[in-house]
Amino acid sequence: MKSPTPPEVESPRTAPPLAFPQPGAFPAAPPAPAAGGFTGTVGGMLGLELLRRAVENLADDATVKAATVEVVSKGPAAVEPLLDALERRDPVLRRRAFEVLKFVAKDRGPLIYDPDAPDDVRLRQAAHLRAKLQRAA
């Protein structure tokens, strides 16, 4: 005798299978940020902070050449951080910052500053330079 075949059970309705994207559909790495990275206020602040760090690196003998090239490449944007460096206590930083400032602002006439002068004289000279260079900008 033949064994009876079980009745076919109707399966409940299921959703159609999900279609997953193929492995090549996703990028291997996230897209690189646009040139310059950040924009707007954040980008400006980041650029200014990087410029300030480059000016600080003028005091380090190991990084002075790269820092000089980076600061000079920023052109007039480097004037403000260089003026700030003239007011610092580190005499090496003051001397190097003044040399770079003379190069960056060479079209604004002769600049007078003595990095080894007493604090009161040096700070007055820095204030005079700031006024002269900001007025010309």
DSSP file (Angstrom, degrees, kcal/mol; ACC not computed):
  #  RESIDUE AA STRUCTURE BP1 BP2  ACC     N-H-->O    O-->H-N    N-H-->O    O-->H-N    TCO  KAPPA ALPHA  PHI   PSI    X-CA   Y-CA   Z-CA
    1    1 A M              0   0    0      0, 0.0     2,-0.3     0, 0.0     0, 0.0   0.000 360.0 360.0 360.0 144.2    0.0    0.0    0.0
    2    2 A K        -     0   0    0      1,-0.1     3,-0.0     3,-0.0     0, 0.0  -0.547 360.0-119.2 -80.4 141.0    1.1    3.4   -0.8
    3    3 A S        -     0   0    0     -2,-0.3     2,-0.1     1,-0.1    -1,-0.1  -0.636  35.4-109.5 -79.6 137.7    1.8    5.8    2.0
    4    4 A P        -     0   0    0      0, 0.0    -1,-0.1     0, 0.0     0, 0.0  -0.392  29.0-123.2 -67.6 140.4   -0.4    8.8    1.9
    5    5 A T        -     0   0    0     -2,-0.1     3,-0.1     1,-0.1    -3,-0.0  -0.645  31.4-107.8 -81.9 138.7    1.3   12.0    1.0
    6    6 A P        -     0   0    0      0, 0.0    -1,-0.1     0, 0.0     3,-0.1  -0.357  39.7-102.1 -65.9 144.3    0.9   14.7    3.5
    7    7 A P        -     0   0    0      0, 0.0     2,-0.3     0, 0.0     0, 0.0  -0.369  41.8-102.2 -65.1 145.3   -1.4   17.4    2.4
    8    8 A E        -     0   0    0     -3,-0.1     2,-0.6     1,-0.1    -3,-0.0  -0.517  33.4-141.9 -71.4 129.0    0.5   20.5    1.2
    9    9 A V        -     0   0    0     -2,-0.3     2,-0.5    -3,-0.1    -1,-0.1  -0.795  13.3-128.6 -94.0 128.5    0.4   23.1    3.8
   10   10 A E        -     0   0    0     -2,-0.6     3,-0.1     1,-0.0    -1,-0.0  -0.633  24.7-132.7 -77.8 125.5    0.0   26.6    2.5
   11   11 A S        -     0   0    0     -2,-0.5     3,-0.1     1,-0.1    -1,-0.0  -0.479  26.5-101.3 -77.7 147.9    2.6   28.8    4.0
   12   12 A P        -     0   0    0      0, 0.0     2,-0.2     0, 0.0    -1,-0.1  -0.285  50.6 -86.4 -63.6 155.3    1.6   32.1    5.4
   13   13 A R        -     0   0    0     -3,-0.1     2,-0.3     1,-0.0    -3,-0.0  -0.443  51.8-169.2 -66.0 129.5    2.3   35.1    3.2
   14   14 A T        -     0   0    0     -2,-0.2    -1,-0.0    -3,-0.1    -3,-0.0  -0.837  27.7 -98.0-117.6 157.7    5.8   36.4    3.7
   15   15 A A        -     0   0    0     -2,-0.3     3,-0.1     1,-0.1    -1,-0.0  -0.387  50.4 -94.8 -69.0 150.3    7.4   39.5    2.4
   16   16 A P        -     0   0    0      0, 0.0    -1,-0.1     0, 0.0     3,-0.1  -0.322  56.6 -83.8 -63.0 152.6    9.4   39.2   -0.7
   17   17 A P        -     0   0    0      0, 0.0     2,-0.2     0, 0.0    -3,-0.0  -0.248  49.3-107.2 -60.0 144.9   13.1   38.7    0.0
   18   18 A L        -     0   0    0     -3,-0.1     2,-0.8     1,-0.1    -3,-0.0  -0.474  24.1-133.7 -72.8 142.4   15.1   41.8    0.6
   19   19 A A        -     0   0    0     -2,-0.2    -1,-0.1    -3,-0.1     3,-0.0  -0.860  22.6-162.6-100.0 106.5   17.4   42.9   -2.1
   20   20 A F        -     0   0    0     -2,-0.8     2,-0.0     1,-0.1     0, 0.0  -0.643  26.6-104.6 -86.5 144.7   20.7   43.8   -0.6
   21   21 A P        -     0   0    0      0, 0.0    -1,-0.1     0, 0.0     5,-0.1  -0.337  41.0-102.3 -65.7 150.6   23.2   45.9   -2.6
   22   22 A Q    >   -     0   0    0      1,-0.1     3,-2.3    -3,-0.0     4,-0.4  -0.329  34.2-105.5 -68.0 155.3   26.1   44.0   -4.1
   23   23 A P  G >  S+     0   0    0      0, 0.0     3,-0.8     0, 0.0    -1,-0.1   0.806 119.7  56.5 -55.5 -31.5   29.4   44.4   -2.3
   24   24 A G  G 3  S+     0   0    0      1,-0.2     4,-0.1     4,-0.0    -2,-0.0   0.562  87.9  79.1 -78.0  -6.3   30.8   46.7   -5.0
   25   25 A A  G <  S+     0   0    0     -3,-2.3    -1,-0.2     2,-0.1    -3,-0.0   0.782  85.2  65.9 -74.3 -25.3   27.9   49.1   -4.5
   26   26 A F  S <  S-     0   0    0     -3,-0.8     2,-0.1    -4,-0.4     0, 0.0  -0.735  94.1-107.9 -95.8 144.7   29.4   50.7   -1.4
   27   27 A P        -     0   0    0      0, 0.0    -2,-0.1     0, 0.0    -1,-0.1  -0.404  20.3-129.9 -67.8 148.4   32.7   52.7   -1.6
   28   28 A A  S    S+     0   0    0      1,-0.1    -2,-0.0    -4,-0.1    -4,-0.0   0.827  92.0  17.3 -67.0 -32.1   35.7   51.0   -0.1
   29   29 A A  S    S-     0   0    0      3,-0.0    -1,-0.1     0, 0.0     3,-0.1  -0.956  95.2 -92.0-137.3 154.6   36.5   54.2    1.9
   30   30 A P        -     0   0    0      0, 0.0    -2,-0.0     0, 0.0     0, 0.0  -0.348  57.9 -91.0 -63.5 150.4   34.5   57.2    2.8
   31   31 A P        -     0   0    0      0, 0.0     3,-0.1     0, 0.0     0, 0.0  -0.303  44.9-106.4 -63.6 146.6   34.9   60.1    0.4
   32   32 A A        -     0   0    0      1,-0.1     3,-0.1    -3,-0.1    -3,-0.0  -0.420  40.8-100.5 -70.3 146.4   37.7   62.5    1.1
   33   33 A P        -     0   0    0      0, 0.0     3,-0.1     0, 0.0    -1,-0.1  -0.256  48.6 -87.6 -64.3 158.1   36.6   65.9    2.4
   34   34 A A    >   -     0   0    0      3,-0.3     3,-2.7     1,-0.2     0, 0.0  -0.172  63.9 -69.9 -60.9 160.0   36.5   68.7   -0.1
   35   35 A A  T 3  S+     0   0    0      1,-0.3    -1,-0.2    -3,-0.1     0, 0.0  -0.264 126.6  24.5 -53.9 132.2   39.7   70.7   -0.6
   36   36 A G  T 3  S-     0   0    0     -3,-0.1     2,-1.5     3,-0.0    -1,-0.3   0.273  98.5-130.4  93.0 -12.0   40.5   72.8    2.4
   37   37 A G  S <  S+     0   0    0     -3,-2.7    -3,-0.3    -4,-0.1     2,-0.2  -0.500  80.0  38.7  72.4 -91.5   38.5   70.4    4.7
   38   38 A F        -     0   0    0     -2,-1.5     2,-0.3     4,-0.1     0, 0.0  -0.568  70.0-158.7 -95.3 156.5   36.3   72.8    6.6
   39   39 A T    >>  +     0   0    0     -2,-0.2     4,-1.2     4,-0.1     3,-0.6  -0.785  50.2  14.5-126.0 171.9   34.6   75.9    5.3
   40   40 A G  H 3> S-     0   0    0     -2,-0.3     4,-2.1     1,-0.2     5,-0.2  -0.308 121.7 -15.4  68.8-145.4   33.2   79.1    6.8
   41   41 A T  H 3> S+     0   0    0      1,-0.2     4,-2.6     2,-0.2    -1,-0.2   0.888 138.0  52.0 -63.4 -42.2   34.1   80.1   10.3
   42   42 A V  H <> S+     0   0    0     -3,-0.6     4,-2.6     1,-0.2    -1,-0.2   0.920 110.2  48.9 -63.3 -43.5   35.4   76.8   11.4
   43   43 A G  H  X S+     0   0    0     -4,-1.2     4,-2.5     1,-0.2    -1,-0.2   0.892 111.7  49.6 -62.9 -39.8   37.7   76.6    8.4
   44   44 A G  H  X S+     0   0    0     -4,-2.1     4,-2.2     2,-0.2    -2,-0.2   0.908 112.2  47.1 -65.0 -42.3   39.0   80.1    9.1
   45   45 A M  H  X S+     0   0    0     -4,-2.6     4,-2.3     2,-0.2    -2,-0.2   0.900 112.8  49.4 -66.4 -40.3   39.6   79.3   12.8
   46   46 A L  H  X S+     0   0    0     -4,-2.6     4,-2.5     2,-0.2    -2,-0.2   0.921 111.4  49.3 -65.0 -43.4   41.4   76.1   11.9
   47   47 A G  H  X S+     0   0    0     -4,-2.5     4,-2.0     1,-0.2    -2,-0.2   0.895 111.5  49.1 -62.4 -40.3   43.6   77.9    9.3
   48   48 A L  H  X S+     0   0    0     -4,-2.2     4,-2.4     2,-0.2    -1,-0.2   0.900 111.1  49.7 -66.5 -40.4   44.5   80.6   11.8
   49   49 A E  H  X S+     0   0    0     -4,-2.3     4,-2.2     2,-0.2    -2,-0.2   0.907 110.7  49.5 -66.1 -40.7   45.4   78.0   14.5
   50   50 A L  H  X S+     0   0    0     -4,-2.5     4,-2.0     1,-0.2    -1,-0.2   0.881 111.4  50.2 -63.9 -36.9   47.6   76.1   12.0
   51   51 A L  H  X S+     0   0    0     -4,-2.0     4,-2.2     2,-0.2    -2,-0.2   0.901 108.7  51.4 -67.5 -41.0   49.3   79.4   11.1
   52   52 A R  H  X S+     0   0    0     -4,-2.4     4,-2.4     1,-0.2    -2,-0.2   0.897 109.7  50.3 -62.4 -40.1   49.9   80.2   14.8
   53   53 A R  H  X S+     0   0    0     -4,-2.2     4,-1.9     2,-0.2    -1,-0.2   0.890 108.4  52.2 -65.6 -38.2   51.5   76.8   15.3
   54   54 A A  H  < S+     0   0    0     -4,-2.0     4,-0.4     2,-0.2    -2,-0.2   0.906 109.3  49.8 -63.8 -39.9   53.7   77.4   12.3
   55   55 A V  H >< S+     0   0    0     -4,-2.2     3,-1.4     1,-0.2     4,-0.3   0.913 109.3  52.0 -64.1 -41.7   54.8   80.7   13.7
   56   56 A E  H >< S+     0   0    0     -4,-2.4     3,-1.6     1,-0.3     4,-0.2   0.859 101.7  61.7 -61.0 -34.4   55.5   79.0   17.1
   57   57 A N  G >< S+     0   0    0     -4,-1.9     3,-1.0     1,-0.3     6,-0.3   0.609  83.0  79.9 -70.5 -10.3   57.6   76.4   15.2
   58   58 A L  G <  S+     0   0    0     -3,-1.4    -1,-0.3    -4,-0.4    -2,-0.2   0.784  87.5  58.4 -63.9 -24.9   59.9   79.2   14.1
   59   59 A A  G <  S+     0   0    0     -3,-1.6     2,-0.5    -4,-0.3    -1,-0.2   0.669  90.0  84.1 -78.6 -16.4   61.5   79.0   17.5
   60   60 A D    X>  -     0   0    0     -3,-1.0     4,-1.0    -4,-0.2     3,-0.9  -0.783  68.5-151.2 -94.8 122.7   62.5   75.3   17.0
   61   61 A D  T 34 S+     0   0    0     -2,-0.5     4,-0.3     1,-0.2     3,-0.2   0.815  95.8  56.3 -60.3 -31.0   65.8   74.7   15.2
   62   62 A A  T 34 S+     0   0    0      1,-0.2    -1,-0.2     2,-0.1     4,-0.2   0.775 119.7  28.0 -73.3 -25.8   64.5   71.4   13.8
   63   63 A T  T <> S+     0   0    0     -3,-0.9     4,-2.6    -6,-0.3     5,-0.3   0.336  87.3 104.5-117.6   6.5   61.4   72.9   12.2
   64   64 A V  H  X S+     0   0    0     -4,-1.0     4,-2.4    -3,-0.2     5,-0.2   0.875  81.7  49.4 -62.5 -38.7   62.4   76.5   11.4
   65   65 A K  H  > S+     0   0    0     -4,-0.3     4,-2.2     2,-0.2    -1,-0.2   0.956 115.0  42.1 -66.8 -49.0   62.9   75.9    7.7
   66   66 A A  H  > S+     0   0    0      1,-0.2     4,-2.4     2,-0.2    -2,-0.2   0.895 115.7  50.9 -64.1 -39.3   59.5   74.2    7.1
   67   67 A A  H  X S+     0   0    0     -4,-2.6     4,-2.8   -10,-0.2     5,-0.2   0.903 108.7  51.5 -65.7 -40.2   57.8   76.7    9.4
   68   68 A T  H  X S+     0   0    0     -4,-2.4     4,-2.6    -5,-0.3     5,-0.2   0.929 111.0  47.5 -62.1 -45.5   59.4   79.6    7.5
   69   69 A V  H  X S+     0   0    0     -4,-2.2     4,-2.0     1,-0.2    -2,-0.2   0.918 114.0  47.8 -62.4 -43.3   58.2   78.2    4.1
   70   70 A E  H  X S+     0   0    0     -4,-2.4     4,-0.8     2,-0.2    -2,-0.2   0.925 114.0  45.5 -64.7 -44.9   54.7   77.6    5.5
   71   71 A V  H >< S+     0   0    0     -4,-2.8     3,-0.9     1,-0.2     4,-0.5   0.926 113.6  48.7 -66.7 -44.2   54.3   81.1    7.1
   72   72 A V  H >< S+     0   0    0     -4,-2.6     3,-1.3     1,-0.2    -1,-0.2   0.862 104.6  60.6 -63.9 -34.6   55.7   82.9    4.0
   73   73 A S  H 3< S+     0   0    0     -4,-2.0    -1,-0.2     1,-0.3    -2,-0.2   0.740  96.8  60.5 -66.5 -20.8   53.3   80.9    1.8
   74   74 A K  T X< S-     0   0    0     -3,-0.9     3,-1.4    -4,-0.8    -1,-0.3   0.639  88.3-171.5 -80.8 -14.4   50.4   82.4    3.7
   75   75 A G  G X   +     0   0    0     -3,-1.3     3,-2.2    -4,-0.5     4,-0.3  -0.306  62.7   1.8  63.6-136.6   51.4   85.9    2.7
   76   76 A P  G >  S+     0   0    0      0, 0.0     3,-1.4     0, 0.0     4,-0.4   0.727 122.7  70.6 -60.2 -23.0   49.5   88.8    4.3
   77   77 A A  G <  S+     0   0    0     -3,-1.4     3,-0.3     1,-0.3    -2,-0.2   0.734  92.5  60.2 -65.4 -19.8   47.4   86.5    6.4
   78   78 A A  G <> S+     0   0    0     -3,-2.2     4,-1.9    -7,-0.2    -1,-0.3   0.573  81.4  85.6 -83.5  -9.3   50.6   85.7    8.4
   79   79 A V  H <> S+     0   0    0     -3,-1.4     4,-2.7    -4,-0.3     5,-0.2   0.932  86.4  50.4 -61.1 -48.7   51.1   89.3    9.5
   80   80 A E  H  > S+     0   0    0     -4,-0.4     4,-2.1    -3,-0.3    -1,-0.2   0.932 112.7  44.2 -60.3 -50.2   48.8   89.1   12.6
   81   81 A P  H  > S+     0   0    0      0, 0.0     4,-1.8     0, 0.0    -1,-0.2   0.858 113.8  52.4 -63.6 -32.0   50.3   85.9   14.1
   82   82 A L  H  X S+     0   0    0     -4,-1.9     4,-1.2     2,-0.2    -2,-0.2   0.904 108.2  50.1 -68.8 -39.8   53.8   87.3   13.4
   83   83 A L  H  X S+     0   0    0     -4,-2.7     4,-0.5     1,-0.2     3,-0.4   0.897 108.7  53.0 -63.2 -39.1   53.0   90.5   15.2
   84   84 A D  H >< S+     0   0    0     -4,-2.1     3,-1.2     1,-0.2    -1,-0.2   0.891 105.0  55.4 -60.8 -38.6   51.7   88.5   18.1
   85   85 A A  H >< S+     0   0    0     -4,-1.8     3,-1.4     1,-0.3    -1,-0.2   0.787  95.9  65.5 -66.7 -27.2   55.0   86.6   18.2
   86   86 A L  H 3< S+     0   0    0     -4,-1.2    -1,-0.3    -3,-0.4    -2,-0.2   0.730 100.0  52.7 -66.5 -20.2   56.9   89.9   18.5
   87   87 A E  T << S+     0   0    0     -3,-1.2    -1,-0.3    -4,-0.5    -2,-0.2   0.417  88.8 106.5 -94.4   0.7   55.3   90.4   21.9
   88   88 A R  S <  S-     0   0    0     -3,-1.4     6,-0.1    -4,-0.2    -3,-0.0  -0.301  75.0-125.0 -78.5 164.6   56.4   86.9   23.2
   89   89 A R  S    S+     0   0    0     -2,-0.0    -1,-0.1     4,-0.0    -3,-0.0   0.701  82.4  98.2 -82.5 -20.5   59.1   86.4   25.8
   90   90 A D     >  -     0   0    0      1,-0.2     4,-2.2    -5,-0.1     5,-0.1  -0.580  58.4-161.4 -74.5 112.6   61.2   84.0   23.7
   91   91 A P  H  > S+     0   0    0      0, 0.0     4,-2.4     0, 0.0     5,-0.2   0.844  88.9  53.9 -66.4 -32.6   64.0   86.0   22.0
   92   92 A V  H  > S+     0   0    0      2,-0.2     4,-2.4     1,-0.2     5,-0.3   0.937 110.3  46.9 -65.9 -45.2   64.7   83.4   19.3
   93   93 A L  H  > S+     0   0    0      1,-0.2     4,-2.8     2,-0.2     5,-0.2   0.912 112.0  51.3 -61.4 -43.0   61.0   83.4   18.3
   94   94 A R  H  X S+     0   0    0     -4,-2.2     4,-2.2     2,-0.2    -2,-0.2   0.931 111.4  47.0 -60.9 -46.1   61.0   87.2   18.3
   95   95 A R  H  X S+     0   0    0     -4,-2.4     4,-2.0     2,-0.2    -2,-0.2   0.945 116.8  42.2 -61.5 -49.0   64.1   87.5   16.1
   96   96 A R  H  X S+     0   0    0     -4,-2.4     4,-2.3     1,-0.2     5,-0.2   0.891 113.2  52.4 -68.1 -39.4   62.9   84.9   13.6
   97   97 A A  H  X S+     0   0    0     -4,-2.8     4,-2.6    -5,-0.3    -1,-0.2   0.895 109.6  50.3 -63.3 -38.7   59.3   86.2   13.5
   98   98 A F  H  X S+     0   0    0     -4,-2.2     4,-2.5    -5,-0.2    -1,-0.2   0.899 108.9  51.3 -67.2 -39.3   60.6   89.7   12.8
   99   99 A E  H  X S+     0   0    0     -4,-2.0     4,-1.4     2,-0.2    -2,-0.2   0.919 113.7  44.2 -62.9 -43.2   62.8   88.4    9.9
  100  100 A V  H  X S+     0   0    0     -4,-2.3     4,-2.8     2,-0.2     5,-0.2   0.902 112.0  53.6 -67.5 -40.3   59.8   86.6    8.4
  101  101 A L  H  X S+     0   0    0     -4,-2.6     4,-2.8     1,-0.2    -2,-0.2   0.903 105.3  53.9 -61.1 -41.7   57.6   89.6    8.9
  102  102 A K  H  < S+     0   0    0     -4,-2.5    -1,-0.2     1,-0.2    -2,-0.2   0.888 112.4  44.9 -59.9 -38.2   60.1   91.9    7.1
  103  103 A F  H >< S+     0   0    0     -4,-1.4     3,-1.1     2,-0.2    -2,-0.2   0.928 115.2  45.9 -71.6 -45.0   59.9   89.5    4.1
  104  104 A V  H 3< S+     0   0    0     -4,-2.8     3,-0.3     1,-0.3    -2,-0.2   0.879 122.7  36.0 -66.2 -38.0   56.1   89.2    4.2
  105  105 A A  T >< S+     0   0    0     -4,-2.8     3,-1.9    -5,-0.2    -1,-0.3  -0.050  76.9 125.9-105.9  31.2   55.5   92.9    4.6
  106  106 A K  G X   +     0   0    0     -3,-1.1     3,-0.7     1,-0.3    -1,-0.2   0.752  69.6  59.3 -63.7 -23.6   58.4   94.1    2.4
  107  107 A D  G 3  S+     0   0    0     -3,-0.3    -1,-0.3     1,-0.2    -2,-0.1   0.450  91.7  71.1 -84.4   1.4   56.1   96.3    0.3
  108  108 A R  G <  S-     0   0    0     -3,-1.9    -1,-0.2     1,-0.4    -2,-0.1   0.138 108.3-102.6-104.3  19.5   55.0   98.3    3.3
  109  109 A G    <   -     0   0    0     -3,-0.7    -1,-0.4     2,-0.1     2,-0.1  -0.207  64.0 -25.4  89.9 177.7   58.2  100.2    3.9
  110  110 A P        -     0   0    0      0, 0.0     2,-0.5     0, 0.0    -4,-0.0  -0.380  58.1-146.9 -68.1 141.1   60.9   99.8    6.4
  111  111 A L        -     0   0    0     -2,-0.1     2,-0.6     2,-0.1    -2,-0.1  -0.934   6.3-155.2-111.1 130.2   60.0   98.1    9.7
  112  112 A I        +     0   0    0     -2,-0.5     2,-0.3    13,-0.1    17,-0.1  -0.921  32.9 135.1-111.2 120.8   61.7   99.1   12.9
  113  113 A Y        -     0   0    0     -2,-0.6     9,-0.1    16,-0.0     3,-0.1  -0.920  36.7-154.6-163.1 135.2   61.9   96.6   15.7
  114  114 A D    >   -     0   0    0     -2,-0.3     3,-1.7     1,-0.1    11,-0.1  -0.928   4.6-166.2-115.0 106.0   64.6   95.5   18.1
  115  115 A P  T 3  S+     0   0    0      0, 0.0   -20,-0.1     0, 0.0    -1,-0.1   0.689  89.9  50.2 -65.6 -16.5   63.9   91.9   19.4
  116  116 A D  T 3  S+     0   0    0    -22,-0.1     3,-0.1    -3,-0.1     6,-0.0   0.321  84.9 115.1-103.7   7.6   66.5   92.3   22.1
  117  117 A A  S <  S-     0   0    0     -3,-1.7     0, 0.0     1,-0.1     0, 0.0  -0.286  80.8 -80.5 -71.1 160.8   65.3   95.7   23.5
  118  118 A P     >  -     0   0    0      0, 0.0     4,-3.0     0, 0.0     3,-0.3  -0.226  50.0-102.4 -57.5 155.9   63.9   96.0   27.0
  119  119 A D  H  > S+     0   0    0      1,-0.2     4,-2.8     2,-0.2     5,-0.3   0.871 119.1  49.7 -51.2 -47.6   60.3   94.9   27.4
  120  120 A D  H  > S+     0   0    0      1,-0.2     4,-1.6     2,-0.2    -1,-0.2   0.907 115.6  42.6 -64.2 -40.7   58.8   98.4   27.5
  121  121 A V  H  > S+     0   0    0     -3,-0.3     4,-2.5     2,-0.2    -2,-0.2   0.936 115.5  49.5 -68.1 -46.6   60.6   99.5   24.4
  122  122 A R  H  X S+     0   0    0     -4,-3.0     4,-2.4     1,-0.2    -2,-0.2   0.896 110.6  49.3 -61.3 -42.4   60.0   96.3   22.5
  123  123 A L  H  X S+     0   0    0     -4,-2.8     4,-2.2    -5,-0.3    -1,-0.2   0.860 110.6  50.7 -67.8 -35.3   56.3   96.3   23.3
  124  124 A R  H  X S+     0   0    0     -4,-1.6     4,-2.4    -5,-0.3    -2,-0.2   0.919 110.9  49.1 -65.5 -42.6   56.0   99.9   22.1
  125  125 A Q  H  X S+     0   0    0     -4,-2.5     4,-2.5     2,-0.2    -2,-0.2   0.905 111.0  50.0 -62.5 -41.3   57.8   99.0   18.9
  126  126 A A  H  X S+     0   0    0     -4,-2.4     4,-2.5     2,-0.2    -1,-0.2   0.898 110.5  49.8 -64.4 -40.4   55.4   96.0   18.4
  127  127 A A  H  X S+     0   0    0     -4,-2.2     4,-2.4     2,-0.2    -1,-0.2   0.896 110.7  50.1 -64.9 -39.5   52.4   98.2   19.0
  128  128 A H  H  X S+     0   0    0     -4,-2.4     4,-2.5     2,-0.2    -2,-0.2   0.923 111.6  48.1 -64.3 -43.7   53.7  100.8   16.4
  129  129 A L  H  X S+     0   0    0     -4,-2.5     4,-3.0     2,-0.2     5,-0.3   0.912 110.3  52.1 -62.1 -42.4   54.3   98.0   13.9
  130  130 A R  H  X S+     0   0    0     -4,-2.5     4,-2.4     1,-0.2     5,-0.3   0.931 111.7  46.1 -59.4 -46.5   50.8   96.7   14.5
  131  131 A A  H  X S+     0   0    0     -4,-2.4     4,-1.8     1,-0.2    -1,-0.2   0.906 114.8  47.7 -63.4 -42.0   49.3  100.1   13.9
  132  132 A K  H  X S+     0   0    0     -4,-2.5     4,-1.6     1,-0.2    -2,-0.2   0.923 116.0  42.4 -66.0 -45.2   51.4  100.7   10.8
  133  133 A L  H  X S+     0   0    0     -4,-3.0     4,-0.9     2,-0.2    -2,-0.2   0.827 115.0  48.8 -76.2 -31.6   50.7   97.3    9.2
  134  134 A Q  H  < S+     0   0    0     -4,-2.4    -1,-0.2    -5,-0.3    -2,-0.2   0.851 110.2  52.1 -74.4 -33.1   47.0   97.2   10.1
  135  135 A R  H  < S+     0   0    0     -4,-1.8    -2,-0.2    -5,-0.3    -1,-0.2   0.881 110.7  48.2 -67.6 -37.3   46.5  100.8    8.7
  136  136 A A  H  <        0   0    0     -4,-1.6    -1,-0.2     1,-0.2    -2,-0.2   0.700 360.0 360.0 -76.3 -19.4   48.2   99.7    5.4
  137  137 A A     <        0   0    0     -4,-0.9    -1,-0.2    -5,-0.1    -2,-0.2   0.490 360.0 360.0 -75.5 360.0   46.0   96.6    5.1
